[in-house]
Amino acid sequence: MVLGLGVFSYFKLPMEFLPEADNPMVTVTAIGPGYDAASMESLVTGPLEQAVSGVKGKTNAFSTSGDGYSQVNLSFDSATNMKDAKAEVERAVNAVQLPERVSPPYVIQFNTSMIPISFVTLSFKDGMGELERDNAEKQVIDAFRDIDGVGTVELSGKSQPKVSVVPDEAKLAAHRVPLQALYGVLQGRNASASVGESVLDGASVNLNVASTLKDVETLKKLPVAPGVTLGDVADVKQINDQESVSRIGGQDALMLTISKSANANAVKVGDGVKDTIEQLNKDIPGATLKVVISTSEQVVHSVNSMMREVLMGALFATLVILVFIRNIRATLVTIVSIPLSLGLTLYLLDVSGVTLNILTLGGVAVAVGRLVDDSIVVIENIFRRLQKESFSPALVIDATREVSTAITASTLATVAVFMPMGLLRGSLQSFLLPFALTVTYSLLSSLLVALMVIPLMSAGILKNVKLREHKPSERFSKFLAWNLNHKWLPLVTAFLLLVGSIGAYFAMPKGAIDSSSASNLNVSLEYKPDTPIALVQEEGKKLESFLMKQEGQEWVWMQMGNSADGAKYGQVSSPTLVTFMVQMKEGADAEKIIEAVKNERANYPGADLNAGAMNMFSDGSSTEVFVDVTGDDLAQISKTADEVMAKIKPIQDVLKVSSNQQDTKTVHTLEVDPAVAKAGDIAGQLQGMLNPVPIGALTTDDGQLQVVLEPALKPKQQSDLDNLIVMTDGGPQPVSKVAKWVKEEKPTMSYHKDGKPYIRISATAEPSQLSVVGANINKAVSELKPPQGVNLAVGGASADQSQDFSDLGMIGLISIGIVYLIMVLTFKTLRAPLAIMFSLPLAAIGAVLGLVVTGVKPDFTAMFGALMLIGIVVTNAIVLIDRVKQNEKQMTIRESLLEAASTRMRPILMTAVATVCAMLPLVFGSTESGSIVSQSLAIVVIGGLIVATALTLIIVPCIYELMFFRKSARQRRSKNQHSAVA
């Protein structure tokens, strides 16, 4: 029945990438093509910051102003209702009057449910007509919308056809036609009006006037002066206007973003998208659809990872029980615990309303090593008793009762390690609570199976089994007795090992999460902001060609420029930045391509070329440390920033140091004499002369085409700016007569923190030395004494890493406290649980030793493994001390320890070996993408468990006897006296 409920729940549970969680941040983005960073800062960012300054719940505001874009990021406290916060921000920014040619502000509040299921590219072969492409696009969108469970389908990157009118200055002069005549060429040409009603031939009729421009040829024939047509003085043609560049496999491509509806199964939707793509590629000749990112695949990979862990756990548990007990029936009884525990876990997840996602599946993968532990302890004790006594139901019940306290306490102790994760506030709770619940359900289910199902099955299957008596190891008993007689030697040895391991840990550099076997690479090519866009695009295509020739790549996706589609998701970047995503073939070496790209840097002078493994949870700056210099006086901030950079540059393993004030761009500002001319009038005239101006529209079969008058003037040198002709109160005059051009070098980016300017210094660190570099930067910055009113703050990857480590450390301390309380309640004494807690430092020795031997740098997942060890290692010590406490009723402390260690050695070794073996595939294989378990986590757990298991059987008895040394010594003296008398 339990298995049936589990299978039913598995197919019923919604599968998604991540659990639904709000990010406590709202982003406001606006695009203003043609505006420099300073203009965007004063005209757009400033008003937006002022508008949102009074929003409730806001903790701080960061803004970025760059060439052509502005972005304001608002952070909120964890108690804020983010839907209300977003609505309030929208109301505030919609009331702001932004300059001409600046898009309306896009407000977005990210939620994990917004993460698309699939990103699909759509490209066409050369030669396909515009109408064919439009029909194909509609067919593709309709096909995706028809998939069961699909919520939204958005098409981006589509070029907008328009009619371009490029004035020819020489022809305008020859025909004596002023440029202004072109602005009104379409005025009144497109019209539809009712002029009245009349009676014709005895019937009442309406009279209308209509005129529609339908093609470019008619537009060329429109008169701009007597005897002169538009085609005589301008180049008129239809072109495609594209906001941004998107290419895949060397061809221009469109991007389809597909999201699922609420409660839909992500895997089913992802499979539907794949099937639809296969069908569409057959049905639409000339069109190619390709999935570039699929979050549903991450879920599938996590399911694969979980299934592999479950099967490996079951296999190794079977082998371990066979090796130690050498009885097939007992083995069959034990391995039942895995499917039953999983079935009950899935049912409880369904009842709790928790979805199957990479965190819940990761929770199962983490817990699977422990699912058989309780059952092993129960079956081993029943089996051991059957080797000495004849079978009876009472024996099975009594054998189970003997270990019930121990396995209950050990399971609750392991649960106690994970439960504090679910008690965190805010969005972090939304992520970690499902994980904590999954682990808790799994462990409690395994305990229930061990206490109820295993005894029942044992009573049935082991009924008529005749077993040979198992004798504990005499060698081990003698070895333990020697250690108890010379307990200071093992204790000092363990202490020295612990001190050495702690020193080794702090000396080890903490690396960023490793992904050498990455399936995707990110490559970026960035030029200085004053580089012509055409040159950047040309160099980008050259790098694209180079990447496509690399061995091991499957496809290359190139992106460049900002667009309204990207701004809707808060994605804006420098116009001179080209990014590439490289899909690797299965088993290909990503490091080779990364190195090949780095070796190409000499071929792109003046550009910043970087390559690295793609991480879906990172913004690409996973090894960047930054220092923020804040204050009111920009001059003091700049001076302090220079001092900080000078301090950071010499630090070892700092690969690159840059500042947001380093990159500058030449800006020419026209300073108008207010006594001679009006600055507003001149600005309006120059905007019309130097920027595209819409002058009307054509109505074609494909819809309306905007007609745009392209800039008439394209200054190429300083003198051209001075000779620009503008209309003033005194008639047309060169601009140099009424104003003066001032040339300045201005920063290409402007940053604000809570409305005040700040400078950010970024230092890129060697990934494997991240913690060392972060500590050295902290030390260097702390040595500086900034002027009054100027503050320094170190952040970025090393600070995030330190915060992550300290958060896990705090959770670890809370967990240790809860574990101790559980054991005090279990054993009803303070000293015995204290002896058990000494097994934790022993695990630290093995964890660090494992990292040192394998050469793996400790990262966040390794710390997570250390947290897991608290629950796993204590289990062995609890099983041991529980037996000791039972023995003390009829034995001395020394005898109790020797008997308990000898008797419990077999189940302790069995559970440890089973857990270690279940983790081995993670060490030697490759972790499925999206799984929370990783190589470093497995190494920490394996190393810690092996050393802790070996030392627990020696050190814990020594500590226990030391805590009761008077009573133990008194018992031994009394026994010796009795022996002497006898």
N, C-alpha and C positions, 0 to 999 in steps of 0.2 A: 504493500500500500504506500509506504514511504517513497519507494522508488518510483511508483506511478505518479505520485504527487510531484516529485522532483522533475520527472520528464515533462509532465503537463506544464509545470511552472516555467521550465526552460524555454519551451516553445511559446509560452504566453508573455514572458518578460520582454519589454521593449529593449532593444540593443541600441546603444548610442556611444559616441566617442567619449564624452565626458559627462558627469552628472550636471544637472542644471545649477548654475551658480552665477550670481551677479558680480561683475567686477566693480568695486566701489569707485568708479571713475567715469566722468562724462567728457567727451572730446568734442570740441567745436572747431570745424575746419572751413576755411574759405579760400577760393582760388581767384587770383587777379593777374591774368596774363599781361606782361608788359610792365608791371610795377616792380621797382627794386625793393630790397629788404627794408630800407629805411622808410620808404613810402608805405609799405604794408604795415610796418610797426606803428607809424603815427596815424594812418588813415583807417586801418582795419583792426589790428590787434588791440591798440589802446581803447577804442570805443567798446570792443567786445569785452575786454577785461573789466571796464567800468560797469558795463551792463550786468555782469554776473557777480560783481563784488558782494552783493547782498544775498546771494542764494543760501538758503538754510542748509546746515550740515556740512558746508564746505570746510575742509581743513587747510588746504593750500591750492594755489593755482600756478601752473607752469605754462609759459607760452613760448612759441618759436615763430619768428618771422623770417622768411627767406624770400628770394627772388620769385615773385609770382604766387606765394602762398602764405597763409597765416594759420596757426593752430594753437588752441588754448586747451590745456588738460586740467580738469578740475578733479581733485581728490576729495573723497567724502569719508566720514567716520563710518564704522561698521554698522551702527544702529540706524543709518539713514535708509529710508525706502527709496531705492534707486529709480523706480518708475516715476515717483513724484518729483524726484530731483531732476530727472531728464525733462519732464514737462515744464518745470519752473525755469530751467535753463533755456528751453526752446522759446518760452514766452519772452524772456529777457532779451535774447539775441535777435528775435524777429522784429523787435521794436527799434533796432539800430539801423540808421540810414547809412548804407555803405556806398562808396564811390562808384562811378560808372565803370562798367566792364569787370566788376568784382561779383563773383557768384553769390547767391544767397548762402548764409552759413549753414553747413550740414552739422546736425547734432546727433551724436551716436553714443549710446551707453551699451557697452559690450556685455553679452550674456553668452554662456557656453552653448546655449541652444541655437545661437546664431551661427555657430561654426558650420560652414557648408559641408554637405556630404561629399560632393565631387566638384572639382574644377576641371572643366573640359575645354580644350581648344578646338576651334573650327577654322580650317584653312581651305582655300579654293585654288584650283589649278589656274594658271594664266590662260586668258582667253574666254573665261566665263563672263557673260554680260551682266550688267547691273540688275536687270530684271530677274535673270536666272538666280543670282546670288540672293536677292531679296526673297524669292520664293523658297529657296533652300533654307534660308534662315528661319522663315515662318514654319516650314515643315519640321525643322529640328526642334524649335521651341515647343510646338504643339505636341510632338512625340514625347518630349521629356515631361511635359505637364500631365500627360495621360498616364504616367507611371503611378501605380498605387503607392500612396504615402509621400509623394513629392509635395512640398509646400510652395516654394517659389523658384522660378527660373529666371535669371537675369542675364541679358546679353550685353557685354561691354566691349569697348575698343572698336565699335563700328564707325567707319568713316562717314562723314556727312557730306554728300555732294552739294556743291554750291557753284554759282557763276562768278568768276573772278574778272573784274574790269581793271586792267593795268594801264594807267595813263601814260602816253608817250610825250615827254616834255617837248621834244623837237617838233613833233607834228602839231601839238597844241599851239606852239609859237608860230609855226608856219601858217596855220589857218586862223591865227589870231583869236583863239578860243580860250577864255579864262578857265582855270581848273574848276571854279565854283559852278560853271555851267553843267558839269557832269553830275553834281549832287542832285539836281532836280530832273534828270533825264527821264525818270520813270513816273514822275509826278502826274497823276491823272490818267496814266496809260492803262492801268488796271482798274476798271470801275464797273459797277453795276448799280443802276438806280431806276426807280419808277418815276416817270415824268407826267403821269396823269392817266385819265380815262376818256375814251371817246366812243361815238357811235359810228361804226363803219358798216355799210351795206345793211343797215337795219339792225345791227347787233352791237351790244356794248362790249368793248374790248379795253384791255389795259395796255398802256404804252410804256415800254422800258428802254433803257439805254445800257448796253453791255460791251465791254472790251476786255479781252484776256490775252496776255502775252504767253505764248506756249512754247517758244523755242529760242535758242541762242541767235539763230540767223535773223529772226525778226528784231531781236534786241539790238543787233549790230546796225540795223537800218534806221533806228530812231534818230531824229534830228537833234543836234545839240546847238546848232547855229544855222543861219540860212545857207543852204547848199552843203552843209557839213553833217555827216552822220557820226554816231558813236564809234563805229568800226573804223572811221577815217583817222581818229585821234587816240584810239586805245585798243589794246589787245583784249578781246572778249572771248572767254572759253570756259567750259565746265570742268571743274576739278573736284577732287575728293579732299575734304578738310579733315585731318586726323589729329586729335588732341594728343595722343600718345602712340608710341610704337610698341607693338606686340607681335613677336615672330616665333615660330616653332619650326625646327628643321630647315631654317633658311627661308621660310615663306611667311608673309604677313598672315596673322591669325587673329580671330576673335576669341573672346573668353566667355564661356557659359558658367555661371555660378549656380549650383543646384543645392537647395536646402530641403530638409525633410519637414513634414508637418508634425505637430505635437503628438507624442506617444507612438509615432511610427517607428518601425524597426529599421535602424540604420543599415544593417547588413542587407536586408531585403531590398531597400531602396537602392543601395550601392550596386547590388547584383542587377537590379532592373535597369540602372543607368548603363552598365556594361553591355547587357543584352541589347538595349536600344541602340547603343553606339555601333555594335556589330551589324545590326539590321540597317541602320541609316547609311553606313559606309558602303553597303551593297546597293541600297535603293537610290542614292543620290550620286550619280557619276560626276567626278570633278571635285567633290567635297571630301575632306578628311577630318574625322573627329578623333580626338585622342584624350584619354584621362591623364592629367598631369599630377593631380593630388587627389587621393581618395581617403577620407578619414574613416570610411566604412572598412577599408582594408586594415586599418590599425586595430579595429575591433576584432576582425577575423584573425589577425596575427596574435592578439591577446588570447582569443579562444584556443588557438593552436598551442600557444605557450602553456595555457592552463591544462589542456588535455595531455600535452607531453609530460608536464610535471605530475599529473595524476597517474598516468600510465607508468612513468618511471618510479613514482613513489610506490605504486602497487607492486611493480616488478621487484624492486629492491627489498620491499618489506617481505615479500614472499621468499626471496632468496635468503634474507637474513634469518627469518624464522626457521626455514629449512635447515640452514647451517647450524644454528644454535640448538634448536629443539629436535631436529631430525624426525619430524612427524608430519605427514601430509595432511592429516585431518585437522590438526591444530593450526596449520598454515591456512587452510581454507576458511576456518572460523574467523581468523584475524583479518584477512583481506576483504571480508565483507564490510568492514567498518568504513572503507573509503567510499564506495558508491552510496551506502546508506547515509553517511554524514553529508555528502554532497547533495543528495536528494533532499534531505531535510533543510539544508542551507538555502537551496534555491527556492523551496516553498516559503521559508521565512522571509527571504528577500522580496518575494512576490507579495506576501501579506503586508510587509512594511512599506510597499510602494517604491522600493529601490530598483533602479534599472540595472541591466547588465552593461557595464562600461569598462574601460581599461583599468579603472581603479578597483572596482569590485572583482573583476576577473584576476587582477593582480593580487587582491586579498586572498582569493582561493589558492593561487599559486604559492603565496607565502605560507599559508596555513597547511598545505598538503603534506609537508614534511612531518607535521605534528598529528595528523589525523589518525595515524595507526599507533601512536605512542601509548595512549591509554589502553587500547585493546591489547597491545603487546604485553604491558605490565599485568593486566588481568589474566590473559591466557597463560602467561609464563608462570604465574603464581598457582593457577589451577593445575597446570601441567606438573609443576614441581611437587604439589601436594599429592597428585595421583601417582607420582613415582614412589611415594612412601606409603600411601594409604590406599585402601580399596575404594572404588567409586561409589558415591551416593549423592543425591541432590543436596543434602545438607553440607557435604564437603565443598561442592561448587559454590554454594551461597556463602559459606564461611570463608573460602579462599578469596572470593570477590570482596567480602566485607573487610578482610585484612588490608587490602590495598585501596579500598574506596576513599578513605580519608586522604591518602597520599595523592591519588590521581585527581581528586576533586580540588584539593588545595593547589596542585601544580597547574591544573587547567585554569582555575580562577586567577592564579598568579600571571599566567601568560595573557589572559584576557585583560588583566589590569594594566599590562604594558601598552595595549592598543587603545583602550577606552579613552584615556585622556586626550587623544587626537580628536575624538569626536566632540570634546567639550570646548574646543577653541571657538572664539566668536567670529562673526562675519562670514565673508565668502570662503575663507580657508576651511571653515567647518563644513560647508557644502561639498568641498572636495574630499576631506578626510573622514567625515562621518560615515559615508557609504563604505569606505575601505575598512574602517574600524568595526562597523556592524557586520560586514562579511566575515572578517577574521573571528569575531566574537561568536557569530552563529555557527561557523565551521567547528570551532573548538568545543563549544557547548554541545553541539550535535554529536561530535566524536565521543564526548564524555558520556552522553546519554546512551549511545550505542554500546560503549564499553561496559556500562553498569547494568544494562538491561538485555541487550541482544546477545552479547558474547556469552554470558552465563547460560542463557537459554539454549543457544546453539551448542555450547560445550556439553550441557547435560544430555543433549540428544546424540551428538556425533562422537563424543569421547566415552560413551556409556560402557562399551565392552572392550575398551583398549587396555592392553596389558603393557605396562611401561617398566623399564629398568630404572632403578634408583639413580638419581643424579647427585654426585658428591661435589661439594664446593672445592675450589682449588686450595690445596694445602700450602703450596708455594706462596700464593698471594697472602694467605692468612699469616704465614711466618714473616713475609716482607712487611705487612702492615704492622704486625706486633713489634718488629724491630724499629719501625718509624715512630710508633707510639712511645717506645722506650727512649728514643733519641729525637723527640719531636722538635727540638729547636733547630736541628739540621734541615729537615724539609721546610720548616716555616721560614727560616732565614733565606734558604735557596729560592723559595717562592717569592719572598719579599724583594730580593735582588732582581729576580726576573721581572717582577712587576715594575720596579723603578726603571729598569732598562727599557722595558716596552713603552712606558710613558715618555721617557726621554726620546726614544726612537720615533714615537708618534709625532711629538711636537717638532722634531727635527725634519720630519718628512714634509716635502711640499705638498699642499692640497691642490689637486688639479681640478680643472673643469671636467664635466662629464665627458668621458671618452666615447667617440663614435667613429673609430678608424674603419669599421666595415659599413660606413654610411651608404644608404641606397640613393641619397640625393646630395648634391653639392650646391652651395651658393657661391657664385663668382660675382664680384663687383668691380666696375671700372669707373673711376670718378676723376673728372678733370676740374681745373679751377673754374670758378663761376664766370670768368670773362671769356671762356673758350666758346667760339661759335658753335651753335647747336648742330649745324650741318656736319662740322668736323667730328664732333662727339659721336654722331650717328654713324658716320663712315668708319671711324675707329672701332665702334661697337660691332659693326658687321664684320670687320676684319677679325676681331677676337672670336666672334660667333663661328666664323669659318674655321679658325684654329681649333676651337673646342669640338666641333663636329668631326674633326679628323682624329681625335684622340681615341686610343684603344680602350674599350670598356664602357664607353658612353652609349646610351640607347637613343636619347634625343636631347636637344638643347632648346631651352625656352628663353627668349630675350625680351626684356621690357625696358622702356625708357620714357620719361616724361610724366607729367601730371594730367589727370583727367577728372571730370565731374564724377565718373563712375568710381574712381579710386577714392575721391574725397568723401563720398557717401560712407565709406568704411574707415575714414580717418587716415587714409594712406596718401601721404604727400612726401615728396623728396626733392632734392636738387635737380633742376632741369638738365644738369650736366652729368648725371649719374646714370649708368647703364648697369642693369642687374641681369644675371643669367641663373637659371636653374638647370642643373645637369642631372638627368636620370641615369643611374649606373645600371649596367647589366648585372644579373645575379652572379655573385662570386667575384666580380671585378674589383681591382684594388683602387680604392678612391684616392689613396695617398699619392699614387703615381700622377694622377691628373692635377692634384693640388700642387705638387712639386713642379710639374710642367708649366702650370699657370704662373707660379712665382718666378720661374726662369724666364718667362716672357716679358718681365717688367721693363727690361732694357729697350724693348721694341715699342714701348708706349711712353715716351718721354713726357714729363709734365703731368702724368696721370698716376693715380693711386690704384694699384691693381692688387686685389686680395681674393683668396679662395679658402673655403672651409666647409666642413660637414654641415648639412642643414639639420636644424633642430626645430621641430614644430612648436616647442614650448619656449623658444628663445627668439630674441629679436636680432640675433646675429652678433651681439656685443657680449658674448658669454665670457670673454677674457679681457674686458675693458674695465679699467679702474678710472674713475673721474674725480676731480676736485672742483667744487663749486666755490667761486669767490663772489660774495654778495656784499652789497652796501649801497649807499646813496650817491657817493661821488664816483663817477665813471673813471676819472683820471686816476684816483687812488686804487680803484679795482684793477685797472689795466696794469698799473705798476706792480701791484702785489701778484697778479697773474704771471707776469714776466719772471718774478722771483721764484714762484712755485715751479714754473717750467724749468728754470735753471737748476733747481734742486732735484727734480725728478729725472732729467735726462741722463745723468751719470749712473743711475741705479742699474745694477746688473739684471738682465733678462727683461728689461723694458725695450720692446721692439720699436715703438713709435710714440712720440709725444706731440699732441696737436691741441689747438685751442679754437674755440668758435670765433675768436677775433683775429685769428691768423689769416684766414682767407679773406682777401679784400677785392673789391671790384671798382673800376673807375666810374665815377658818377659826375656828370656835367649838370650843374644847377644854374638855371637862368635867373639871375637876380634883377628884377624889374624895378626901374625908378618909378615910384608911385606918382610922382609929379608929372611924368611924361606919358605913361600908359597904364592901363588896367591889367594887372597880372592875371585875373580870372579870364578876361577876354583872350589874352595871348595864349594862355594854357589851353583853352578850348580850340583855338585855331591850330595850334601845333599838334594837339591830339588828333585832329582831323587829318592833318597833313602827314603825320608820321605813323598812323595806325590805320588798320582796315576799318571802313565805315559802311554799314549796311545802307543801301539806297533803295531797296524794293525787293520784289520777288517775281519769279516766273512760275506759272502753273503748268506742270507737265503731267504725263500719264502716270508717272511714279510719285506724284505729289508736288508740293511746293518747294522750289529751290530759291534759297536766299541769294540776292545779287549784292556783291560786296565790292566797293571801290577800294582797291589796294592803295597803300601809301604812294603818294605822288613823288615824295622826296625821300631819298635814301642817302643821307650824309655819310661821306666816307672819311672826311678829315675835319680838323678843327675849323678851317676857313669856311667849309660848307655850312657849319652851324651859324657862323656870323652872318652869312649872306641870305639866311632864310627871310622871306618877305612876309610881313604880317600887316594886318589892317589896324591902324590907330586912328585917333581923332583927327590927326593931320593927314590922313590918307595912307596908302601903302608905303611901308618903309622897311629897310633891312633891320632885322632884330637887333643888330649891334648898335643901332642909333638910340634905342629906347631901353636896352638892358645889357647886362654883361654876363657871359658864361664863366662860371667858376668851376674849375676841375678839382675833384677830391677823390681820395681813396677811402671807401667806406666798407665796413664789414658786410659780408654776404649773408650773415645770419645774426639775428638779434634775439636774445633770450631774456625773459622776465621771470622773476619768482615773486609771486604775490604782488605783481605790479611794479616791482623794482628791477632794474637791470642787474644781470649777473654774468660772469664769464665762467665757462666750463672748460677745464683742461682735461683732455682724455689721454690716458696712457694705455697702450695695448701691450699686454703681458704675454710671455711665453706660457701656453696653456698649462703645462705640467708644473710651472713654478708660480701659479696664481697667488697662493696664500703668502708665499715669501715676498713677492713683489708688492702685494697689498700692504703687508706689515712694514716693509721698508719705505713705501710712500707715506704711510701714516706717520712713521718716525720722522721722515724728512719734513713733512708739513708741520708737525708739532714743534719743530725747532725754529720755525719762522715766527716772527712777532709782527703781525699785520697792524697797520694804523688803526686808531680808534674808529669804530663804525664799520670796519671791514671784517667779515667773518669767513672762515674757511671750513668746508665740510667735505669729507672724503666719502665717496659712494661707489656705485658700480658693481662689477661682478664679485670682487673680493669682499666688499661690504655685504652684498646679498648672501654670499657664501658663508661669511662669518655669522650673519643673522640666522641663516638656515641651520648652521651647526649649533648655535646657542639655543635656538628654539627646540631642536631635537634634544639637546643636553638638558634643557629644563623639563621637557616631557619625560626624559629618562629619570631624572631625580624624583619627579612626582610618581612615576611608575614604581620606582624602588620603594618609595614610602608606602604606597598602596600594597605592594607585594609583602612587605614586612608586616603590615597590619593584618593581612589575610593569614599569614603564618602564625602570628601571635594568637589570633582567634582559633586557629586550627590546633596548635600545640598547647595553648593556655599557659605559656611561659615566654619570658623575654629572651632568655639566653639561647635556647635551641634555634629559634629563627635567626639569631645573630650569627650563629655558626654557619647556617645555610647561606646567609648573605655573603660570606667570605668566598663563595664559589664565583661571584661576579668578577672580582679582580683577576681570578684565574682565567676567565674568558677573555679579558683584555689582553693578557699575555699572548694567547693563541691568535687573537684577531690581528694584532700588530705583527706577530711573527709571520702569519699568512701573507700579509701585504708586503713585508720585507722580502720574503722568499720569492714571491711571484713578481715583485717589482711593480705592482699595481699601485697607483697613487690613490689615497683616500679621497673620495668625493662624497656628494650628498647621499647616494645610495649605499655607500659603505657605512656611513653613520646610521642609516636606517637599519642596516644589518646588525650593528652594535646594539641598537634598541631592541631588535628581535631577540638577541642573545640573552637579554635580562630574563625573559620568560622561559626560554628554552633551557638555559643552563641551570636555573633554580630548580627546574623539574627533577633533575637527577638527584640533587641534594635533598629535596623533599622526600623522594622515594626512599633514600638511604636513612635519613633521620627518623622518618615515620617508623621504620622497622626497629631502629634503635630504641625509640620510646616504648614500642610494644615489648621488646626484649627486657627492658629494665624492670618490668614487673616481676620477673623471676631470675634475672642475671645481674651481675655487676656491670658497671659502665664499660669496663675494658672488654668483658666477654660480649656484651651487647654490641659494641662497635665491631668486634672481629666477626661475630656471627652475621650481623646486618650487612657488612661490606662484602662478605663472601657470598651471602644469599642473594643480595640485590645487585651483585656485579653483573650477572647475566642479563636481567632486564635493562639495566642502565646501558650496558654495551650494545644491546640489541636496538634500543630506541635511538641511541647516538649514531650507530652505523647506518640505520635506516634513513635518518635525517640527512646525514652526510652524503650518502649515496644518491638521495633524491636531488641534492644540490649539485652533484658533480657535472651533469650535462651543461649547466650554466657556465662552469669554469672552462670546459674544453670545447663547448659548442658556441653558437651565436644566439644571443638573446633575441627573441622576437621583438620587433619594434612596438613600442607602446606598453610593453610589460614593465611592471614596477620592479621586478627582480632583475638583477644584472650580474655581471661577472664579479665586480668588486663586492657586492652584497654577499654573493655566494662564498667568496674567499674569506670574508670576515666571519660568516656563520660557521663555515667548515673549520677554519683555523681555531676559532674560539671554542667550538664544541669539542674538537679532538683534544685540545690541551686541557680544557675544563673537565672533561669526562675523566681523563687520566689522573689529573691532580685532585679532583673531587673525592675520589676513592681513598686518597692518602691525606690531603690537607684538611678536609672537613672533619674527619675523625680526630685528627690532632687538635684542631681548634675546639671541637666539642669537648674533648677530654680536658683541655686546658681551662675551659670555662667552668668545669665541675672538678677542678684538680684536687681540691680538698676531699670531696666526697669519694672520688675515684681512688685517691691515695689511701684513704681510710678503709675502703672496701678491699684493696689489694693487701694491705697490712693484716686485716682481719682474716682474709683467706689464707695468707701465708702462715698466720698463727694456727689456724685450724689444721692446715696441712702438716705443720710441725708437730702439733699434738697427736694427729693421726699417725 
